[in-house]
Amino acid sequence: MAGQEISKEEALSRHGYRHACHIMLYADTNAKLFGKIPIKHIVLMQMRFDGLLGFPGGLVNPSEESLESGLSRELWEEIGAAIPVSPEDHLSSCFAPSTPHLITHFYTKKMKEGELREVEKAAVMTATDHGLEVMGMVRVPLYFLKNGGGFPAFLSHSFISNSRSQLLSALGVLGLVSQDDLRAAAAHAEKMRHSETQ
């Protein structure tokens, strides 16, 4: 059952489960790395207190607030910005792969590049969790460099729970990265992780 996707409605009907909501904030950009490599999209993740990469969000109690209201509250704490989240931003719900009796709900929200920059500033300047639960925001490098640099190298890092699979799924569903490039990056990242353990 771990990792199995279910509908949001079914998830909310399950008794004895806790609920965690996280979101991928992203924007389009015309920026180029070194003036020549198109970045195309800005995708935000965060470095957590435990050294793992994840998405902003946290535990929500559906008996006291909607999933979206709870996620907005968590965003205020973690990134210091009031970001409205709507049911239309919901992408998936699934049983957490590593924590029993936990269901994770994943959302995505497209913003303008300037708005995303303001989120990055707020995360440092006003977020109550900055430097405590959250070490900082991180942009996902969606480009490919020689020898596996860029996106493949990013994927070789350690992620909390199912956030790595949520990232890959969202990038594919939203059409930000082609399915072929996602497969190639994941395969290269796996090789990099395997070579580090030898």
PyMOL CGO cylinders between C-alpha atoms (Angstrom):
from pymol import cmd
from pymol.cgo import CYLINDER

trace = [
    CYLINDER, 0.00, 0.00, 0.00, 2.96, 2.37, 0.63, 0.3, 1, 1, 1, 1, 1, 1,
    CYLINDER, 2.96, 2.37, 0.63, 3.39, 4.74, -2.29, 0.3, 1, 1, 1, 1, 1, 1,
    CYLINDER, 3.39, 4.74, -2.29, 0.02, 3.76, -3.76, 0.3, 1, 1, 1, 1, 1, 1,
    CYLINDER, 0.02, 3.76, -3.76, -1.95, 6.71, -5.15, 0.3, 1, 1, 1, 1, 1, 1,
    CYLINDER, -1.95, 6.71, -5.15, -5.52, 7.30, -4.02, 0.3, 1, 1, 1, 1, 1, 1,
    CYLINDER, -5.52, 7.30, -4.02, -8.03, 10.07, -4.64, 0.3, 1, 1, 1, 1, 1, 1,
    CYLINDER, -8.03, 10.07, -4.64, -8.09, 13.03, -2.28, 0.3, 1, 1, 1, 1, 1, 1,
    CYLINDER, -8.09, 13.03, -2.28, -11.67, 12.16, -1.34, 0.3, 1, 1, 1, 1, 1, 1,
    CYLINDER, -11.67, 12.16, -1.34, -10.76, 8.57, -0.46, 0.3, 1, 1, 1, 1, 1, 1,
    CYLINDER, -10.76, 8.57, -0.46, -7.73, 9.79, 1.49, 0.3, 1, 1, 1, 1, 1, 1,
    CYLINDER, -7.73, 9.79, 1.49, -9.89, 12.10, 3.59, 0.3, 1, 1, 1, 1, 1, 1,
    CYLINDER, -9.89, 12.10, 3.59, -12.32, 9.28, 4.35, 0.3, 1, 1, 1, 1, 1, 1,
    CYLINDER, -12.32, 9.28, 4.35, -9.59, 7.09, 5.87, 0.3, 1, 1, 1, 1, 1, 1,
    CYLINDER, -9.59, 7.09, 5.87, -9.72, 6.94, 9.67, 0.3, 1, 1, 1, 1, 1, 1,
    CYLINDER, -9.72, 6.94, 9.67, -6.56, 6.75, 11.77, 0.3, 1, 1, 1, 1, 1, 1,
    CYLINDER, -6.56, 6.75, 11.77, -4.35, 8.48, 9.20, 0.3, 1, 1, 1, 1, 1, 1,
    CYLINDER, -4.35, 8.48, 9.20, -2.40, 11.71, 9.48, 0.3, 1, 1, 1, 1, 1, 1,
    CYLINDER, -2.40, 11.71, 9.48, -2.18, 14.03, 6.47, 0.3, 1, 1, 1, 1, 1, 1,
    CYLINDER, -2.18, 14.03, 6.47, 0.81, 15.96, 5.14, 0.3, 1, 1, 1, 1, 1, 1,
    CYLINDER, 0.81, 15.96, 5.14, 0.51, 18.54, 2.35, 0.3, 1, 1, 1, 1, 1, 1,
    CYLINDER, 0.51, 18.54, 2.35, 3.39, 19.86, 0.26, 0.3, 1, 1, 1, 1, 1, 1,
    CYLINDER, 3.39, 19.86, 0.26, 3.63, 22.07, -2.81, 0.3, 1, 1, 1, 1, 1, 1,
    CYLINDER, 3.63, 22.07, -2.81, 5.89, 22.66, -5.78, 0.3, 1, 1, 1, 1, 1, 1,
    CYLINDER, 5.89, 22.66, -5.78, 6.00, 26.37, -6.64, 0.3, 1, 1, 1, 1, 1, 1,
    CYLINDER, 6.00, 26.37, -6.64, 7.27, 27.09, -10.15, 0.3, 1, 1, 1, 1, 1, 1,
    CYLINDER, 7.27, 27.09, -10.15, 7.51, 29.77, -12.83, 0.3, 1, 1, 1, 1, 1, 1,
    CYLINDER, 7.51, 29.77, -12.83, 8.68, 30.16, -16.39, 0.3, 1, 1, 1, 1, 1, 1,
    CYLINDER, 8.68, 30.16, -16.39, 11.84, 32.17, -17.07, 0.3, 1, 1, 1, 1, 1, 1,
    CYLINDER, 11.84, 32.17, -17.07, 13.83, 33.44, -20.03, 0.3, 1, 1, 1, 1, 1, 1,
    CYLINDER, 13.83, 33.44, -20.03, 17.06, 33.44, -18.00, 0.3, 1, 1, 1, 1, 1, 1,
    CYLINDER, 17.06, 33.44, -18.00, 20.12, 31.64, -19.31, 0.3, 1, 1, 1, 1, 1, 1,
    CYLINDER, 20.12, 31.64, -19.31, 22.93, 30.07, -17.32, 0.3, 1, 1, 1, 1, 1, 1,
    CYLINDER, 22.93, 30.07, -17.32, 26.25, 31.65, -18.35, 0.3, 1, 1, 1, 1, 1, 1,
    CYLINDER, 26.25, 31.65, -18.35, 24.23, 33.58, -20.93, 0.3, 1, 1, 1, 1, 1, 1,
    CYLINDER, 24.23, 33.58, -20.93, 23.75, 30.50, -23.14, 0.3, 1, 1, 1, 1, 1, 1,
    CYLINDER, 23.75, 30.50, -23.14, 22.02, 27.56, -21.38, 0.3, 1, 1, 1, 1, 1, 1,
    CYLINDER, 22.02, 27.56, -21.38, 18.25, 28.15, -21.18, 0.3, 1, 1, 1, 1, 1, 1,
    CYLINDER, 18.25, 28.15, -21.18, 16.91, 27.62, -17.65, 0.3, 1, 1, 1, 1, 1, 1,
    CYLINDER, 16.91, 27.62, -17.65, 13.27, 27.65, -18.92, 0.3, 1, 1, 1, 1, 1, 1,
    CYLINDER, 13.27, 27.65, -18.92, 11.60, 27.01, -15.54, 0.3, 1, 1, 1, 1, 1, 1,
    CYLINDER, 11.60, 27.01, -15.54, 12.25, 27.89, -11.91, 0.3, 1, 1, 1, 1, 1, 1,
    CYLINDER, 12.25, 27.89, -11.91, 11.18, 25.12, -9.52, 0.3, 1, 1, 1, 1, 1, 1,
    CYLINDER, 11.18, 25.12, -9.52, 11.57, 25.63, -5.77, 0.3, 1, 1, 1, 1, 1, 1,
    CYLINDER, 11.57, 25.63, -5.77, 12.42, 23.00, -3.19, 0.3, 1, 1, 1, 1, 1, 1,
    CYLINDER, 12.42, 23.00, -3.19, 14.01, 23.42, 0.23, 0.3, 1, 1, 1, 1, 1, 1,
    CYLINDER, 14.01, 23.42, 0.23, 16.88, 22.05, 2.25, 0.3, 1, 1, 1, 1, 1, 1,
    CYLINDER, 16.88, 22.05, 2.25, 15.39, 20.68, 5.45, 0.3, 1, 1, 1, 1, 1, 1,
    CYLINDER, 15.39, 20.68, 5.45, 16.81, 20.64, 8.98, 0.3, 1, 1, 1, 1, 1, 1,
    CYLINDER, 16.81, 20.64, 8.98, 17.79, 16.98, 8.54, 0.3, 1, 1, 1, 1, 1, 1,
    CYLINDER, 17.79, 16.98, 8.54, 19.88, 17.64, 5.42, 0.3, 1, 1, 1, 1, 1, 1,
    CYLINDER, 19.88, 17.64, 5.42, 17.29, 16.18, 3.04, 0.3, 1, 1, 1, 1, 1, 1,
    CYLINDER, 17.29, 16.18, 3.04, 15.62, 17.92, 0.14, 0.3, 1, 1, 1, 1, 1, 1,
    CYLINDER, 15.62, 17.92, 0.14, 11.85, 18.35, 0.19, 0.3, 1, 1, 1, 1, 1, 1,
    CYLINDER, 11.85, 18.35, 0.19, 8.97, 20.63, -0.70, 0.3, 1, 1, 1, 1, 1, 1,
    CYLINDER, 8.97, 20.63, -0.70, 7.46, 23.31, 1.53, 0.3, 1, 1, 1, 1, 1, 1,
    CYLINDER, 7.46, 23.31, 1.53, 4.52, 22.14, 3.62, 0.3, 1, 1, 1, 1, 1, 1,
    CYLINDER, 4.52, 22.14, 3.62, 3.78, 19.92, 6.58, 0.3, 1, 1, 1, 1, 1, 1,
    CYLINDER, 3.78, 19.92, 6.58, 1.15, 18.19, 8.67, 0.3, 1, 1, 1, 1, 1, 1,
    CYLINDER, 1.15, 18.19, 8.67, -2.47, 19.29, 8.35, 0.3, 1, 1, 1, 1, 1, 1,
    CYLINDER, -2.47, 19.29, 8.35, -5.47, 18.30, 10.46, 0.3, 1, 1, 1, 1, 1, 1,
    CYLINDER, -5.47, 18.30, 10.46, -8.47, 17.94, 8.09, 0.3, 1, 1, 1, 1, 1, 1,
    CYLINDER, -8.47, 17.94, 8.09, -10.89, 17.90, 11.03, 0.3, 1, 1, 1, 1, 1, 1,
    CYLINDER, -10.89, 17.90, 11.03, -9.86, 21.49, 11.85, 0.3, 1, 1, 1, 1, 1, 1,
    CYLINDER, -9.86, 21.49, 11.85, -9.06, 22.99, 8.44, 0.3, 1, 1, 1, 1, 1, 1,
    CYLINDER, -9.06, 22.99, 8.44, -9.14, 22.15, 4.75, 0.3, 1, 1, 1, 1, 1, 1,
    CYLINDER, -9.14, 22.15, 4.75, -6.01, 20.63, 3.27, 0.3, 1, 1, 1, 1, 1, 1,
    CYLINDER, -6.01, 20.63, 3.27, -5.48, 23.82, 1.27, 0.3, 1, 1, 1, 1, 1, 1,
    CYLINDER, -5.48, 23.82, 1.27, -5.90, 26.14, 4.28, 0.3, 1, 1, 1, 1, 1, 1,
    CYLINDER, -5.90, 26.14, 4.28, -3.51, 24.00, 6.29, 0.3, 1, 1, 1, 1, 1, 1,
    CYLINDER, -3.51, 24.00, 6.29, -0.96, 24.03, 3.49, 0.3, 1, 1, 1, 1, 1, 1,
    CYLINDER, -0.96, 24.03, 3.49, -1.22, 27.84, 3.21, 0.3, 1, 1, 1, 1, 1, 1,
    CYLINDER, -1.22, 27.84, 3.21, -0.60, 28.07, 6.98, 0.3, 1, 1, 1, 1, 1, 1,
    CYLINDER, -0.60, 28.07, 6.98, 2.48, 25.83, 6.67, 0.3, 1, 1, 1, 1, 1, 1,
    CYLINDER, 2.48, 25.83, 6.67, 3.76, 27.95, 3.78, 0.3, 1, 1, 1, 1, 1, 1,
    CYLINDER, 3.76, 27.95, 3.78, 3.50, 31.09, 5.92, 0.3, 1, 1, 1, 1, 1, 1,
    CYLINDER, 3.50, 31.09, 5.92, 5.64, 29.41, 8.60, 0.3, 1, 1, 1, 1, 1, 1,
    CYLINDER, 5.64, 29.41, 8.60, 8.22, 27.93, 6.22, 0.3, 1, 1, 1, 1, 1, 1,
    CYLINDER, 8.22, 27.93, 6.22, 8.57, 30.54, 3.51, 0.3, 1, 1, 1, 1, 1, 1,
    CYLINDER, 8.57, 30.54, 3.51, 7.11, 33.65, 5.13, 0.3, 1, 1, 1, 1, 1, 1,
    CYLINDER, 7.11, 33.65, 5.13, 4.68, 34.38, 2.31, 0.3, 1, 1, 1, 1, 1, 1,
    CYLINDER, 4.68, 34.38, 2.31, 0.89, 34.22, 2.10, 0.3, 1, 1, 1, 1, 1, 1,
    CYLINDER, 0.89, 34.22, 2.10, 0.25, 31.95, -0.87, 0.3, 1, 1, 1, 1, 1, 1,
    CYLINDER, 0.25, 31.95, -0.87, -3.35, 30.95, -1.51, 0.3, 1, 1, 1, 1, 1, 1,
    CYLINDER, -3.35, 30.95, -1.51, -3.70, 27.28, -2.41, 0.3, 1, 1, 1, 1, 1, 1,
    CYLINDER, -3.70, 27.28, -2.41, -6.87, 26.03, -4.12, 0.3, 1, 1, 1, 1, 1, 1,
    CYLINDER, -6.87, 26.03, -4.12, -8.29, 22.54, -4.68, 0.3, 1, 1, 1, 1, 1, 1,
    CYLINDER, -8.29, 22.54, -4.68, -7.39, 22.97, -8.39, 0.3, 1, 1, 1, 1, 1, 1,
    CYLINDER, -7.39, 22.97, -8.39, -3.70, 23.03, -7.40, 0.3, 1, 1, 1, 1, 1, 1,
    CYLINDER, -3.70, 23.03, -7.40, -3.93, 19.43, -6.09, 0.3, 1, 1, 1, 1, 1, 1,
    CYLINDER, -3.93, 19.43, -6.09, -1.90, 16.94, -8.13, 0.3, 1, 1, 1, 1, 1, 1,
    CYLINDER, -1.90, 16.94, -8.13, -1.86, 13.68, -6.18, 0.3, 1, 1, 1, 1, 1, 1,
    CYLINDER, -1.86, 13.68, -6.18, -2.45, 11.90, -2.89, 0.3, 1, 1, 1, 1, 1, 1,
    CYLINDER, -2.45, 11.90, -2.89, -0.75, 8.68, -1.80, 0.3, 1, 1, 1, 1, 1, 1,
    CYLINDER, -0.75, 8.68, -1.80, 0.17, 6.56, 1.18, 0.3, 1, 1, 1, 1, 1, 1,
    CYLINDER, 0.17, 6.56, 1.18, 3.57, 7.68, 2.46, 0.3, 1, 1, 1, 1, 1, 1,
    CYLINDER, 3.57, 7.68, 2.46, 6.23, 5.12, 1.53, 0.3, 1, 1, 1, 1, 1, 1,
    CYLINDER, 6.23, 5.12, 1.53, 8.25, 5.37, 4.74, 0.3, 1, 1, 1, 1, 1, 1,
    CYLINDER, 8.25, 5.37, 4.74, 5.78, 6.41, 7.46, 0.3, 1, 1, 1, 1, 1, 1,
    CYLINDER, 5.78, 6.41, 7.46, 2.85, 4.20, 8.45, 0.3, 1, 1, 1, 1, 1, 1,
    CYLINDER, 2.85, 4.20, 8.45, -0.61, 5.77, 8.70, 0.3, 1, 1, 1, 1, 1, 1,
    CYLINDER, -0.61, 5.77, 8.70, 0.42, 8.91, 6.82, 0.3, 1, 1, 1, 1, 1, 1,
    CYLINDER, 0.42, 8.91, 6.82, -1.11, 10.14, 3.57, 0.3, 1, 1, 1, 1, 1, 1,
    CYLINDER, -1.11, 10.14, 3.57, 0.77, 12.75, 1.55, 0.3, 1, 1, 1, 1, 1, 1,
    CYLINDER, 0.77, 12.75, 1.55, -1.04, 15.28, -0.63, 0.3, 1, 1, 1, 1, 1, 1,
    CYLINDER, -1.04, 15.28, -0.63, 0.94, 17.04, -3.32, 0.3, 1, 1, 1, 1, 1, 1,
    CYLINDER, 0.94, 17.04, -3.32, 0.10, 20.35, -4.95, 0.3, 1, 1, 1, 1, 1, 1,
    CYLINDER, 0.10, 20.35, -4.95, 1.67, 22.46, -7.70, 0.3, 1, 1, 1, 1, 1, 1,
    CYLINDER, 1.67, 22.46, -7.70, 1.22, 26.19, -8.26, 0.3, 1, 1, 1, 1, 1, 1,
    CYLINDER, 1.22, 26.19, -8.26, 2.45, 28.21, -11.21, 0.3, 1, 1, 1, 1, 1, 1,
    CYLINDER, 2.45, 28.21, -11.21, 3.49, 31.77, -10.37, 0.3, 1, 1, 1, 1, 1, 1,
    CYLINDER, 3.49, 31.77, -10.37, 5.13, 34.64, -12.21, 0.3, 1, 1, 1, 1, 1, 1,
    CYLINDER, 5.13, 34.64, -12.21, 8.91, 34.83, -12.02, 0.3, 1, 1, 1, 1, 1, 1,
    CYLINDER, 8.91, 34.83, -12.02, 8.80, 38.07, -10.01, 0.3, 1, 1, 1, 1, 1, 1,
    CYLINDER, 8.80, 38.07, -10.01, 6.39, 36.50, -7.51, 0.3, 1, 1, 1, 1, 1, 1,
    CYLINDER, 6.39, 36.50, -7.51, 8.69, 33.52, -7.08, 0.3, 1, 1, 1, 1, 1, 1,
    CYLINDER, 8.69, 33.52, -7.08, 11.65, 35.83, -6.44, 0.3, 1, 1, 1, 1, 1, 1,
    CYLINDER, 11.65, 35.83, -6.44, 9.61, 37.52, -3.70, 0.3, 1, 1, 1, 1, 1, 1,
    CYLINDER, 9.61, 37.52, -3.70, 8.93, 34.10, -2.16, 0.3, 1, 1, 1, 1, 1, 1,
    CYLINDER, 8.93, 34.10, -2.16, 12.67, 33.42, -2.12, 0.3, 1, 1, 1, 1, 1, 1,
    CYLINDER, 12.67, 33.42, -2.12, 13.32, 36.74, -0.38, 0.3, 1, 1, 1, 1, 1, 1,
    CYLINDER, 13.32, 36.74, -0.38, 10.54, 36.18, 2.17, 0.3, 1, 1, 1, 1, 1, 1,
    CYLINDER, 10.54, 36.18, 2.17, 11.88, 32.70, 2.95, 0.3, 1, 1, 1, 1, 1, 1,
    CYLINDER, 11.88, 32.70, 2.95, 15.09, 34.32, 4.21, 0.3, 1, 1, 1, 1, 1, 1,
    CYLINDER, 15.09, 34.32, 4.21, 13.76, 37.58, 5.64, 0.3, 1, 1, 1, 1, 1, 1,
    CYLINDER, 13.76, 37.58, 5.64, 10.41, 36.76, 7.29, 0.3, 1, 1, 1, 1, 1, 1,
    CYLINDER, 10.41, 36.76, 7.29, 9.83, 33.00, 7.59, 0.3, 1, 1, 1, 1, 1, 1,
    CYLINDER, 9.83, 33.00, 7.59, 9.73, 31.89, 11.23, 0.3, 1, 1, 1, 1, 1, 1,
    CYLINDER, 9.73, 31.89, 11.23, 11.20, 28.47, 10.33, 0.3, 1, 1, 1, 1, 1, 1,
    CYLINDER, 11.20, 28.47, 10.33, 14.20, 29.82, 8.38, 0.3, 1, 1, 1, 1, 1, 1,
    CYLINDER, 14.20, 29.82, 8.38, 17.42, 28.45, 9.89, 0.3, 1, 1, 1, 1, 1, 1,
    CYLINDER, 17.42, 28.45, 9.89, 15.43, 26.08, 12.11, 0.3, 1, 1, 1, 1, 1, 1,
    CYLINDER, 15.43, 26.08, 12.11, 13.21, 23.59, 10.27, 0.3, 1, 1, 1, 1, 1, 1,
    CYLINDER, 13.21, 23.59, 10.27, 14.20, 25.00, 6.89, 0.3, 1, 1, 1, 1, 1, 1,
    CYLINDER, 14.20, 25.00, 6.89, 17.83, 25.71, 5.99, 0.3, 1, 1, 1, 1, 1, 1,
    CYLINDER, 17.83, 25.71, 5.99, 16.94, 27.52, 2.77, 0.3, 1, 1, 1, 1, 1, 1,
    CYLINDER, 16.94, 27.52, 2.77, 15.15, 27.44, -0.55, 0.3, 1, 1, 1, 1, 1, 1,
    CYLINDER, 15.15, 27.44, -0.55, 16.78, 25.64, -3.47, 0.3, 1, 1, 1, 1, 1, 1,
    CYLINDER, 16.78, 25.64, -3.47, 16.16, 26.01, -7.19, 0.3, 1, 1, 1, 1, 1, 1,
    CYLINDER, 16.16, 26.01, -7.19, 16.05, 22.73, -9.11, 0.3, 1, 1, 1, 1, 1, 1,
    CYLINDER, 16.05, 22.73, -9.11, 18.49, 22.90, -12.06, 0.3, 1, 1, 1, 1, 1, 1,
    CYLINDER, 18.49, 22.90, -12.06, 16.36, 21.48, -14.90, 0.3, 1, 1, 1, 1, 1, 1,
    CYLINDER, 16.36, 21.48, -14.90, 19.16, 21.69, -17.47, 0.3, 1, 1, 1, 1, 1, 1,
    CYLINDER, 19.16, 21.69, -17.47, 21.76, 19.06, -18.40, 0.3, 1, 1, 1, 1, 1, 1,
    CYLINDER, 21.76, 19.06, -18.40, 25.50, 19.70, -18.26, 0.3, 1, 1, 1, 1, 1, 1,
    CYLINDER, 25.50, 19.70, -18.26, 28.46, 17.54, -19.24, 0.3, 1, 1, 1, 1, 1, 1,
    CYLINDER, 28.46, 17.54, -19.24, 29.22, 14.47, -17.12, 0.3, 1, 1, 1, 1, 1, 1,
    CYLINDER, 29.22, 14.47, -17.12, 25.77, 14.45, -15.52, 0.3, 1, 1, 1, 1, 1, 1,
    CYLINDER, 25.77, 14.45, -15.52, 25.86, 17.93, -14.06, 0.3, 1, 1, 1, 1, 1, 1,
    CYLINDER, 25.86, 17.93, -14.06, 22.68, 19.92, -13.55, 0.3, 1, 1, 1, 1, 1, 1,
    CYLINDER, 22.68, 19.92, -13.55, 19.46, 17.95, -13.21, 0.3, 1, 1, 1, 1, 1, 1,
    CYLINDER, 19.46, 17.95, -13.21, 20.97, 14.42, -12.98, 0.3, 1, 1, 1, 1, 1, 1,
    CYLINDER, 20.97, 14.42, -12.98, 23.39, 15.54, -10.26, 0.3, 1, 1, 1, 1, 1, 1,
    CYLINDER, 23.39, 15.54, -10.26, 20.54, 17.21, -8.36, 0.3, 1, 1, 1, 1, 1, 1,
    CYLINDER, 20.54, 17.21, -8.36, 18.51, 13.98, -8.46, 0.3, 1, 1, 1, 1, 1, 1,
    CYLINDER, 18.51, 13.98, -8.46, 21.46, 12.06, -6.99, 0.3, 1, 1, 1, 1, 1, 1,
    CYLINDER, 21.46, 12.06, -6.99, 21.05, 13.92, -3.66, 0.3, 1, 1, 1, 1, 1, 1,
    CYLINDER, 21.05, 13.92, -3.66, 18.96, 12.63, -0.76, 0.3, 1, 1, 1, 1, 1, 1,
    CYLINDER, 18.96, 12.63, -0.76, 15.26, 13.49, -0.64, 0.3, 1, 1, 1, 1, 1, 1,
    CYLINDER, 15.26, 13.49, -0.64, 12.72, 13.09, 2.18, 0.3, 1, 1, 1, 1, 1, 1,
    CYLINDER, 12.72, 13.09, 2.18, 10.06, 10.38, 1.76, 0.3, 1, 1, 1, 1, 1, 1,
    CYLINDER, 10.06, 10.38, 1.76, 8.50, 10.50, -1.71, 0.3, 1, 1, 1, 1, 1, 1,
    CYLINDER, 8.50, 10.50, -1.71, 9.48, 14.07, -2.65, 0.3, 1, 1, 1, 1, 1, 1,
    CYLINDER, 9.48, 14.07, -2.65, 11.88, 12.88, -5.36, 0.3, 1, 1, 1, 1, 1, 1,
    CYLINDER, 11.88, 12.88, -5.36, 9.12, 10.88, -7.08, 0.3, 1, 1, 1, 1, 1, 1,
    CYLINDER, 9.12, 10.88, -7.08, 6.71, 13.81, -6.59, 0.3, 1, 1, 1, 1, 1, 1,
    CYLINDER, 6.71, 13.81, -6.59, 9.20, 16.10, -8.33, 0.3, 1, 1, 1, 1, 1, 1,
    CYLINDER, 9.20, 16.10, -8.33, 9.66, 13.74, -11.28, 0.3, 1, 1, 1, 1, 1, 1,
    CYLINDER, 9.66, 13.74, -11.28, 5.93, 13.14, -11.61, 0.3, 1, 1, 1, 1, 1, 1,
    CYLINDER, 5.93, 13.14, -11.61, 5.03, 16.84, -11.48, 0.3, 1, 1, 1, 1, 1, 1,
    CYLINDER, 5.03, 16.84, -11.48, 7.71, 17.80, -14.02, 0.3, 1, 1, 1, 1, 1, 1,
    CYLINDER, 7.71, 17.80, -14.02, 6.30, 15.21, -16.42, 0.3, 1, 1, 1, 1, 1, 1,
    CYLINDER, 6.30, 15.21, -16.42, 2.61, 15.96, -15.85, 0.3, 1, 1, 1, 1, 1, 1,
    CYLINDER, 2.61, 15.96, -15.85, 3.16, 19.70, -16.23, 0.3, 1, 1, 1, 1, 1, 1,
    CYLINDER, 3.16, 19.70, -16.23, 5.35, 19.22, -19.31, 0.3, 1, 1, 1, 1, 1, 1,
    CYLINDER, 5.35, 19.22, -19.31, 8.31, 21.08, -17.81, 0.3, 1, 1, 1, 1, 1, 1,
    CYLINDER, 8.31, 21.08, -17.81, 10.70, 18.23, -18.68, 0.3, 1, 1, 1, 1, 1, 1,
    CYLINDER, 10.70, 18.23, -18.68, 10.14, 15.58, -21.36, 0.3, 1, 1, 1, 1, 1, 1,
    CYLINDER, 10.14, 15.58, -21.36, 9.56, 11.99, -20.29, 0.3, 1, 1, 1, 1, 1, 1,
    CYLINDER, 9.56, 11.99, -20.29, 12.74, 10.93, -22.14, 0.3, 1, 1, 1, 1, 1, 1,
    CYLINDER, 12.74, 10.93, -22.14, 14.82, 13.54, -20.29, 0.3, 1, 1, 1, 1, 1, 1,
    CYLINDER, 14.82, 13.54, -20.29, 13.25, 12.54, -16.96, 0.3, 1, 1, 1, 1, 1, 1,
    CYLINDER, 13.25, 12.54, -16.96, 14.16, 8.88, -17.54, 0.3, 1, 1, 1, 1, 1, 1,
    CYLINDER, 14.16, 8.88, -17.54, 17.69, 9.77, -18.65, 0.3, 1, 1, 1, 1, 1, 1,
    CYLINDER, 17.69, 9.77, -18.65, 18.27, 12.08, -15.67, 0.3, 1, 1, 1, 1, 1, 1,
    CYLINDER, 18.27, 12.08, -15.67, 16.94, 9.51, -13.18, 0.3, 1, 1, 1, 1, 1, 1,
    CYLINDER, 16.94, 9.51, -13.18, 19.10, 6.76, -14.68, 0.3, 1, 1, 1, 1, 1, 1,
    CYLINDER, 19.10, 6.76, -14.68, 22.22, 8.93, -14.61, 0.3, 1, 1, 1, 1, 1, 1,
    CYLINDER, 22.22, 8.93, -14.61, 21.48, 9.99, -11.03, 0.3, 1, 1, 1, 1, 1, 1,
    CYLINDER, 21.48, 9.99, -11.03, 21.18, 6.34, -9.99, 0.3, 1, 1, 1, 1, 1, 1,
    CYLINDER, 21.18, 6.34, -9.99, 24.58, 5.60, -11.55, 0.3, 1, 1, 1, 1, 1, 1,
    CYLINDER, 24.58, 5.60, -11.55, 26.08, 8.55, -9.68, 0.3, 1, 1, 1, 1, 1, 1,
    CYLINDER, 26.08, 8.55, -9.68, 24.58, 7.38, -6.36, 0.3, 1, 1, 1, 1, 1, 1,
    CYLINDER, 24.58, 7.38, -6.36, 25.83, 3.83, -6.98, 0.3, 1, 1, 1, 1, 1, 1,
    CYLINDER, 25.83, 3.83, -6.98, 29.37, 4.98, -7.80, 0.3, 1, 1, 1, 1, 1, 1,
    CYLINDER, 29.37, 4.98, -7.80, 29.50, 7.03, -4.57, 0.3, 1, 1, 1, 1, 1, 1,
    CYLINDER, 29.50, 7.03, -4.57, 28.78, 3.95, -2.44, 0.3, 1, 1, 1, 1, 1, 1,
    CYLINDER, 28.78, 3.95, -2.44, 31.63, 1.93, -3.92, 0.3, 1, 1, 1, 1, 1, 1,
]
cmd.load_cgo(trace, "trace")
